[in-house]
Amino acid sequence: MKKKNYLATIVFDPRGSDGTSDEMIPKLSEIIRDSEGEVNKVENQGNHDFAYPQKQGLSNATFLQFEIAGDSLMPDRLKKKLKLEKKVDRVMIECM
């Protein structure tokens, strides 16, 4: 099956002791590989404030951007797996 390139922006909650962005990058990369994706590049975009917070008490979060490759079903598999992660707040995956 033909591989496509995707840009995945993963927003995670930096509060608590479950991990910093440096600890989350390998964990999220492993989840991407488990979803049959291939990580090409990772960029930590730092903390940003939300214009419209969805969770009470979460006014800012850390944004991580992954350039990944995979088949056309990989984004759906990845989103399902990331929903199980407590620290992940939002996920946006777009085709490049």
Secondary structure, 3 states (H helix, E strand, C coil): CCCEEEEEEEEECCCCCCCCHHHHHHHHHHHHHHCCCEEEEEEEEEEEECCCCCCCCCCEEEEEEEEEEECCCHHHHHHHHHCCCCCEEEEEEEEC
